[in-house]
Amino acid sequence: MVTATVREWNDEERWGVLDSPETPGGCFGHYADIQAAGLRTPASGQQVDLTWEAPGFKQDGYDYRAVSIVPRAV
């Protein structure tokens, strides 16, 4: 698990991009990967705990894909 920052999040499409030194170029994150109760909409600039994988193919243009996203308090 690493600390990442939400670069952008598209509520309508339910996905976004997370940045960390361990995931250069960004990490694709999906709504289903967010580990939180209630409304699960991370804000741009928010820090999260990120577990990621490198699946060996590009996920929507990104080399990395989130497995678990745990939002930190804003």
Biopython code that builds the backbone (N, CA, C, O; Angstrom):
import numpy as np
from Bio.PDB.StructureBuilder import StructureBuilder

atoms = [
    (1, "MET", "N", (0.850, -1.176, 0.000)),
    (1, "MET", "CA", (0.000, 0.000, 0.000)),
    (1, "MET", "C", (0.895, 1.239, 0.000)),
    (1, "MET", "O", (1.911, 1.294, 0.693)),
    (2, "VAL", "N", (0.493, 2.223, -0.790)),
    (2, "VAL", "CA", (1.233, 3.477, -0.888)),
    (2, "VAL", "C", (0.267, 4.650, -0.722)),
    (2, "VAL", "O", (-0.948, 4.485, -0.826)),
    (3, "THR", "N", (0.812, 5.816, -0.466)),
    (3, "THR", "CA", (0.002, 7.030, -0.418)),
    (3, "THR", "C", (-0.045, 7.609, -1.822)),
    (3, "THR", "O", (0.985, 7.767, -2.478)),
    (4, "ALA", "N", (-1.251, 7.923, -2.275)),
    (4, "ALA", "CA", (-1.442, 8.504, -3.608)),
    (4, "ALA", "C", (-2.328, 9.738, -3.487)),
    (4, "ALA", "O", (-3.008, 9.943, -2.482)),
    (5, "THR", "N", (-2.301, 10.544, -4.526)),
    (5, "THR", "CA", (-3.133, 11.738, -4.604)),
    (5, "THR", "C", (-4.068, 11.604, -5.791)),
    (5, "THR", "O", (-3.659, 11.185, -6.874)),
    (6, "VAL", "N", (-5.322, 11.962, -5.580)),
    (6, "VAL", "CA", (-6.302, 11.912, -6.666)),
    (6, "VAL", "C", (-5.990, 13.063, -7.628)),
    (6, "VAL", "O", (-6.079, 14.234, -7.258)),
    (7, "ARG", "N", (-5.626, 12.716, -8.856)),
    (7, "ARG", "CA", (-5.353, 13.726, -9.886)),
    (7, "ARG", "C", (-6.681, 14.274, -10.403)),
    (7, "ARG", "O", (-6.877, 15.486, -10.493)),
    (8, "GLU", "N", (-7.574, 13.374, -10.735)),
    (8, "GLU", "CA", (-8.895, 13.750, -11.237)),
    (8, "GLU", "C", (-9.850, 12.587, -11.009)),
    (8, "GLU", "O", (-9.431, 11.432, -10.939)),
    (9, "TRP", "N", (-11.144, 12.902, -10.893)),
    (9, "TRP", "CA", (-12.159, 11.870, -10.711)),
    (9, "TRP", "C", (-13.402, 12.272, -11.490)),
    (9, "TRP", "O", (-13.887, 13.397, -11.363)),
    (10, "ASN", "N", (-13.918, 11.347, -12.301)),
    (10, "ASN", "CA", (-15.118, 11.587, -13.094)),
    (10, "ASN", "C", (-16.276, 10.860, -12.433)),
    (10, "ASN", "O", (-16.409, 9.644, -12.565)),
    (11, "ASP", "N", (-17.121, 11.614, -11.714)),
    (11, "ASP", "CA", (-18.260, 11.016, -11.003)),
    (11, "ASP", "C", (-19.219, 10.304, -11.948)),
    (11, "ASP", "O", (-19.736, 9.232, -11.632)),
    (12, "GLU", "N", (-19.448, 10.902, -13.096)),
    (12, "GLU", "CA", (-20.405, 10.349, -14.041)),
    (12, "GLU", "C", (-19.950, 8.990, -14.581)),
    (12, "GLU", "O", (-20.755, 8.068, -14.716)),
    (13, "GLU", "N", (-18.663, 8.875, -14.885)),
    (13, "GLU", "CA", (-18.132, 7.625, -15.424)),
    (13, "GLU", "C", (-17.584, 6.696, -14.344)),
    (13, "GLU", "O", (-17.247, 5.544, -14.619)),
    (14, "ARG", "N", (-17.498, 7.207, -13.109)),
    (14, "ARG", "CA", (-17.095, 6.428, -11.927)),
    (14, "ARG", "C", (-15.652, 5.931, -11.968)),
    (14, "ARG", "O", (-15.363, 4.831, -11.498)),
    (15, "TRP", "N", (-14.757, 6.721, -12.520)),
    (15, "TRP", "CA", (-13.351, 6.361, -12.496)),
    (15, "TRP", "C", (-12.500, 7.617, -12.442)),
    (15, "TRP", "O", (-12.967, 8.727, -12.701)),
    (16, "GLY", "N", (-11.225, 7.404, -12.095)),
    (16, "GLY", "CA", (-10.317, 8.531, -12.017)),
    (16, "GLY", "C", (-8.875, 8.088, -12.106)),
    (16, "GLY", "O", (-8.573, 6.922, -12.360)),
    (17, "VAL", "N", (-7.983, 9.055, -11.890)),
    (17, "VAL", "CA", (-6.549, 8.816, -11.981)),
    (17, "VAL", "C", (-5.913, 9.205, -10.655)),
    (17, "VAL", "O", (-6.191, 10.265, -10.094)),
    (18, "LEU", "N", (-5.050, 8.316, -10.170)),
    (18, "LEU", "CA", (-4.355, 8.514, -8.900)),
    (18, "LEU", "C", (-2.859, 8.589, -9.186)),
    (18, "LEU", "O", (-2.350, 7.849, -10.028)),
    (19, "ASP", "N", (-2.154, 9.478, -8.490)),
    (19, "ASP", "CA", (-0.715, 9.645, -8.702)),
    (19, "ASP", "C", (0.060, 9.267, -7.454)),
    (19, "ASP", "O", (-0.312, 9.631, -6.339)),
    (20, "SER", "N", (1.141, 8.533, -7.659)),
    (20, "SER", "CA", (2.098, 8.216, -6.599)),
    (20, "SER", "C", (3.457, 7.986, -7.250)),
    (20, "SER", "O", (3.518, 7.692, -8.444)),
    (21, "PRO", "N", (4.552, 8.113, -6.494)),
    (21, "PRO", "CA", (5.874, 7.848, -7.063)),
    (21, "PRO", "C", (5.997, 6.413, -7.585)),
    (21, "PRO", "O", (6.755, 6.156, -8.521)),
    (22, "GLU", "N", (5.265, 5.492, -6.990)),
    (22, "GLU", "CA", (5.341, 4.087, -7.384)),
    (22, "GLU", "C", (4.557, 3.766, -8.652)),
    (22, "GLU", "O", (4.728, 2.694, -9.231)),
    (23, "THR", "N", (3.695, 4.690, -9.089)),
    (23, "THR", "CA", (2.874, 4.468, -10.283)),
    (23, "THR", "C", (3.072, 5.627, -11.269)),
    (23, "THR", "O", (2.142, 6.395, -11.515)),
    (24, "PRO", "N", (4.282, 5.756, -11.836)),
    (24, "PRO", "CA", (4.555, 6.883, -12.739)),
    (24, "PRO", "C", (3.604, 6.901, -13.936)),
    (24, "PRO", "O", (3.344, 5.875, -14.565)),
    (25, "GLY", "N", (3.098, 8.091, -14.227)),
    (25, "GLY", "CA", (2.159, 8.234, -15.333)),
    (25, "GLY", "C", (0.715, 8.102, -14.901)),
    (25, "GLY", "O", (-0.193, 8.380, -15.685)),
    (26, "GLY", "N", (0.485, 7.683, -13.662)),
    (26, "GLY", "CA", (-0.868, 7.587, -13.130)),
    (26, "GLY", "C", (-1.375, 6.168, -13.011)),
    (26, "GLY", "O", (-0.894, 5.251, -13.677)),
    (27, "CYS", "N", (-2.354, 6.014, -12.151)),
    (27, "CYS", "CA", (-2.972, 4.718, -11.867)),
    (27, "CYS", "C", (-4.479, 4.851, -12.074)),
    (27, "CYS", "O", (-5.113, 5.731, -11.492)),
    (28, "PHE", "N", (-5.046, 3.986, -12.894)),
    (28, "PHE", "CA", (-6.485, 3.968, -13.136)),
    (28, "PHE", "C", (-7.188, 3.468, -11.870)),
    (28, "PHE", "O", (-6.791, 2.455, -11.294)),
    (29, "GLY", "N", (-8.214, 4.172, -11.448)),
    (29, "GLY", "CA", (-9.000, 3.742, -10.297)),
    (29, "GLY", "C", (-10.479, 3.734, -10.638)),
    (29, "GLY", "O", (-10.962, 4.642, -11.314)),
    (30, "HIS", "N", (-11.201, 2.727, -10.181)),
    (30, "HIS", "CA", (-12.628, 2.607, -10.443)),
    (30, "HIS", "C", (-13.401, 2.712, -9.133)),
    (30, "HIS", "O", (-12.897, 2.349, -8.070)),
    (31, "TYR", "N", (-14.606, 3.203, -9.223)),
    (31, "TYR", "CA", (-15.521, 3.350, -8.092)),
    (31, "TYR", "C", (-15.595, 2.072, -7.255)),
    (31, "TYR", "O", (-15.623, 2.145, -6.027)),
    (32, "ALA", "N", (-15.628, 0.917, -7.894)),
    (32, "ALA", "CA", (-15.762, -0.359, -7.183)),
    (32, "ALA", "C", (-14.551, -0.676, -6.309)),
    (32, "ALA", "O", (-14.641, -1.520, -5.418)),
    (33, "ASP", "N", (-13.418, -0.011, -6.551)),
    (33, "ASP", "CA", (-12.207, -0.261, -5.773)),
    (33, "ASP", "C", (-12.124, 0.576, -4.503)),
    (33, "ASP", "O", (-11.232, 0.365, -3.680)),
    (34, "ILE", "N", (-13.044, 1.525, -4.334)),
    (34, "ILE", "CA", (-13.019, 2.408, -3.167)),
    (34, "ILE", "C", (-13.578, 1.664, -1.962)),
    (34, "ILE", "O", (-14.691, 1.138, -1.987)),
    (35, "GLN", "N", (-12.772, 1.636, -0.910)),
    (35, "GLN", "CA", (-13.147, 0.942, 0.321)),
    (35, "GLN", "C", (-13.666, 1.961, 1.333)),
    (35, "GLN", "O", (-12.923, 2.408, 2.207)),
    (36, "ALA", "N", (-14.937, 2.327, 1.214)),
    (36, "ALA", "CA", (-15.543, 3.304, 2.106)),
    (36, "ALA", "C", (-17.049, 3.118, 2.080)),
    (36, "ALA", "O", (-17.614, 2.660, 1.087)),
    (37, "ALA", "N", (-17.684, 3.472, 3.167)),
    (37, "ALA", "CA", (-19.144, 3.390, 3.247)),
    (37, "ALA", "C", (-19.760, 4.677, 2.707)),
    (37, "ALA", "O", (-19.117, 5.727, 2.703)),
    (38, "GLY", "N", (-20.983, 4.593, 2.261)),
    (38, "GLY", "CA", (-21.702, 5.769, 1.805)),
    (38, "GLY", "C", (-21.215, 6.273, 0.462)),
    (38, "GLY", "O", (-20.757, 5.504, -0.384)),
    (39, "LEU", "N", (-21.322, 7.579, 0.283)),
    (39, "LEU", "CA", (-20.927, 8.219, -0.963)),
    (39, "LEU", "C", (-19.423, 8.060, -1.165)),
    (39, "LEU", "O", (-18.626, 8.485, -0.328)),
    (40, "ARG", "N", (-19.052, 7.455, -2.265)),
    (40, "ARG", "CA", (-17.636, 7.166, -2.524)),
    (40, "ARG", "C", (-17.146, 7.989, -3.706)),
    (40, "ARG", "O", (-16.996, 7.482, -4.818)),
    (41, "THR", "N", (-16.899, 9.270, -3.444)),
    (41, "THR", "CA", (-16.452, 10.182, -4.483)),
    (41, "THR", "C", (-15.220, 10.923, -3.994)),
    (41, "THR", "O", (-15.349, 11.916, -3.278)),
    (42, "PRO", "N", (-14.033, 10.469, -4.361)),
    (42, "PRO", "CA", (-12.836, 11.187, -3.932)),
    (42, "PRO", "C", (-12.706, 12.525, -4.647)),
    (42, "PRO", "O", (-13.115, 12.670, -5.799)),
    (43, "ALA", "N", (-12.141, 13.486, -3.957)),
    (43, "ALA", "CA", (-11.962, 14.824, -4.520)),
    (43, "ALA", "C", (-10.566, 14.966, -5.112)),
    (43, "ALA", "O", (-9.613, 14.367, -4.613)),
    (44, "SER", "N", (-10.445, 15.748, -6.165)),
    (44, "SER", "CA", (-9.132, 16.041, -6.732)),
    (44, "SER", "C", (-8.247, 16.627, -5.641)),
    (44, "SER", "O", (-8.672, 17.515, -4.902)),
    (45, "GLY", "N", (-7.021, 16.132, -5.540)),
    (45, "GLY", "CA", (-6.087, 16.596, -4.524)),
    (45, "GLY", "C", (-6.145, 15.813, -3.223)),
    (45, "GLY", "O", (-5.256, 15.949, -2.382)),
    (46, "GLN", "N", (-7.173, 14.998, -3.045)),
    (46, "GLN", "CA", (-7.308, 14.214, -1.815)),
    (46, "GLN", "C", (-6.279, 13.089, -1.777)),
    (46, "GLN", "O", (-5.987, 12.474, -2.803)),
    (47, "GLN", "N", (-5.736, 12.823, -0.603)),
    (47, "GLN", "CA", (-4.815, 11.709, -0.448)),
    (47, "GLN", "C", (-5.588, 10.444, -0.108)),
    (47, "GLN", "O", (-6.592, 10.478, 0.605)),
    (48, "VAL", "N", (-5.097, 9.331, -0.634)),
    (48, "VAL", "CA", (-5.711, 8.024, -0.407)),
    (48, "VAL", "C", (-4.610, 6.994, -0.163)),
    (48, "VAL", "O", (-3.460, 7.196, -0.553)),
    (49, "ASP", "N", (-4.971, 5.896, 0.483)),
    (49, "ASP", "CA", (-4.084, 4.746, 0.577)),
    (49, "ASP", "C", (-4.431, 3.872, -0.616)),
    (49, "ASP", "O", (-5.592, 3.516, -0.822)),
    (50, "LEU", "N", (-3.426, 3.532, -1.394)),
    (50, "LEU", "CA", (-3.635, 2.839, -2.667)),
    (50, "LEU", "C", (-2.891, 1.515, -2.701)),
    (50, "LEU", "O", (-1.695, 1.457, -2.416)),
    (51, "THR", "N", (-3.595, 0.469, -3.045)),
    (51, "THR", "CA", (-2.986, -0.802, -3.399)),
    (51, "THR", "C", (-3.212, -0.953, -4.891)),
    (51, "THR", "O", (-4.333, -0.791, -5.371)),
    (52, "TRP", "N", (-2.149, -1.263, -5.630)),
    (52, "TRP", "CA", (-2.225, -1.259, -7.086)),
    (52, "TRP", "C", (-1.574, -2.504, -7.664)),
    (52, "TRP", "O", (-0.895, -3.262, -6.971)),
    (53, "GLU", "N", (-1.805, -2.688, -8.964)),
    (53, "GLU", "CA", (-1.161, -3.771, -9.697)),
    (53, "GLU", "C", (-0.774, -3.261, -11.075)),
    (53, "GLU", "O", (-1.328, -2.280, -11.569)),
    (54, "ALA", "N", (0.181, -3.939, -11.683)),
    (54, "ALA", "CA", (0.585, -3.663, -13.062)),
    (54, "ALA", "C", (0.150, -4.879, -13.875)),
    (54, "ALA", "O", (0.881, -5.867, -13.940)),
    (55, "PRO", "N", (-1.040, -4.821, -14.502)),
    (55, "PRO", "CA", (-1.605, -6.015, -15.133)),
    (55, "PRO", "C", (-0.904, -6.491, -16.404)),
    (55, "PRO", "O", (-1.220, -7.571, -16.904)),
    (56, "GLY", "N", (0.042, -5.711, -16.941)),
    (56, "GLY", "CA", (0.730, -6.131, -18.162)),
    (56, "GLY", "C", (0.046, -5.637, -19.425)),
    (56, "GLY", "O", (0.476, -5.956, -20.534)),
    (57, "PHE", "N", (-1.009, -4.866, -19.264)),
    (57, "PHE", "CA", (-1.682, -4.218, -20.389)),
    (57, "PHE", "C", (-2.165, -2.864, -19.885)),
    (57, "PHE", "O", (-2.255, -2.638, -18.679)),
    (58, "LYS", "N", (-2.469, -1.981, -20.800)),
    (58, "LYS", "CA", (-2.938, -0.652, -20.393)),
    (58, "LYS", "C", (-4.423, -0.684, -20.058)),
    (58, "LYS", "O", (-5.238, -1.154, -20.852)),
    (59, "GLN", "N", (-4.766, -0.184, -18.882)),
    (59, "GLN", "CA", (-6.157, -0.042, -18.456)),
    (59, "GLN", "C", (-6.562, 1.386, -18.762)),
    (59, "GLN", "O", (-6.167, 2.308, -18.049)),
    (60, "ASP", "N", (-7.341, 1.580, -19.807)),
    (60, "ASP", "CA", (-7.768, 2.915, -20.231)),
    (60, "ASP", "C", (-6.580, 3.867, -20.402)),
    (60, "ASP", "O", (-6.679, 5.053, -20.088)),
    (61, "GLY", "N", (-5.458, 3.341, -20.901)),
    (61, "GLY", "CA", (-4.293, 4.149, -21.182)),
    (61, "GLY", "C", (-3.268, 4.211, -20.063)),
    (61, "GLY", "O", (-2.249, 4.883, -20.215)),
    (62, "TYR", "N", (-3.501, 3.532, -18.943)),
    (62, "TYR", "CA", (-2.600, 3.581, -17.794)),
    (62, "TYR", "C", (-1.967, 2.211, -17.553)),
    (62, "TYR", "O", (-2.617, 1.175, -17.693)),
    (63, "ASP", "N", (-0.682, 2.231, -17.187)),
    (63, "ASP", "CA", (0.047, 0.988, -16.932)),
    (63, "ASP", "C", (-0.325, 0.349, -15.594)),
    (63, "ASP", "O", (-0.073, -0.835, -15.375)),
    (64, "TYR", "N", (-0.921, 1.133, -14.707)),
    (64, "TYR", "CA", (-1.245, 0.653, -13.361)),
    (64, "TYR", "C", (-2.747, 0.724, -13.121)),
    (64, "TYR", "O", (-3.445, 1.577, -13.669)),
    (65, "ARG", "N", (-3.226, -0.198, -12.286)),
    (65, "ARG", "CA", (-4.656, -0.283, -11.977)),
    (65, "ARG", "C", (-4.816, -0.449, -10.472)),
    (65, "ARG", "O", (-4.110, -1.245, -9.852)),
    (66, "ALA", "N", (-5.742, 0.301, -9.889)),
    (66, "ALA", "CA", (-6.008, 0.206, -8.455)),
    (66, "ALA", "C", (-6.679, -1.109, -8.119)),
    (66, "ALA", "O", (-7.527, -1.596, -8.867)),
    (67, "VAL", "N", (-6.290, -1.686, -6.980)),
    (67, "VAL", "CA", (-6.941, -2.867, -6.438)),
    (67, "VAL", "C", (-7.793, -2.439, -5.235)),
    (67, "VAL", "O", (-8.871, -2.983, -4.996)),
    (68, "SER", "N", (-7.282, -1.454, -4.485)),
    (68, "SER", "CA", (-7.983, -0.941, -3.310)),
    (68, "SER", "C", (-7.642, 0.542, -3.146)),
    (68, "SER", "O", (-6.478, 0.937, -3.220)),
    (69, "ILE", "N", (-8.680, 1.352, -2.922)),
    (69, "ILE", "CA", (-8.515, 2.779, -2.683)),
    (69, "ILE", "C", (-9.202, 3.088, -1.362)),
    (69, "ILE", "O", (-10.407, 2.884, -1.215)),
    (70, "VAL", "N", (-8.421, 3.585, -0.396)),
    (70, "VAL", "CA", (-8.979, 3.930, 0.917)),
    (70, "VAL", "C", (-8.799, 5.428, 1.114)),
    (70, "VAL", "O", (-7.685, 5.889, 1.362)),
    (71, "PRO", "N", (-9.890, 6.198, 1.005)),
    (71, "PRO", "CA", (-9.792, 7.657, 1.158)),
    (71, "PRO", "C", (-9.345, 8.043, 2.570)),
    (71, "PRO", "O", (-9.741, 7.417, 3.553)),
    (72, "ARG", "N", (-8.528, 9.065, 2.649)),
    (72, "ARG", "CA", (-8.150, 9.668, 3.930)),
    (72, "ARG", "C", (-9.084, 10.842, 4.183)),
    (72, "ARG", "O", (-9.638, 11.415, 3.244)),
    (73, "ALA", "N", (-9.255, 11.192, 5.426)),
    (73, "ALA", "CA", (-10.134, 12.319, 5.773)),
    (73, "ALA", "C", (-9.635, 13.593, 5.099)),
    (73, "ALA", "O", (-8.432, 13.839, 5.017)),
    (74, "VAL", "N", (-10.568, 14.385, 4.625)),
    (74, "VAL", "CA", (-10.224, 15.644, 3.939)),
    (74, "VAL", "C", (-10.035, 16.736, 4.956)),
    (74, "VAL", "O", (-9.740, 17.874, 4.593)),
]
sb = StructureBuilder()
sb.init_structure("model")
sb.init_model(0)
sb.init_chain("A")
sb.init_seg("    ")
for serial, (resi, resn, name, xyz) in enumerate(atoms, 1):
    if name == "N":
        sb.init_residue(resn, " ", resi, " ")
    sb.init_atom(name, np.array(xyz, "f"), 0.0, 1.0, " ", f" {name:<3s}", serial, name[0])
structure = sb.get_structure()
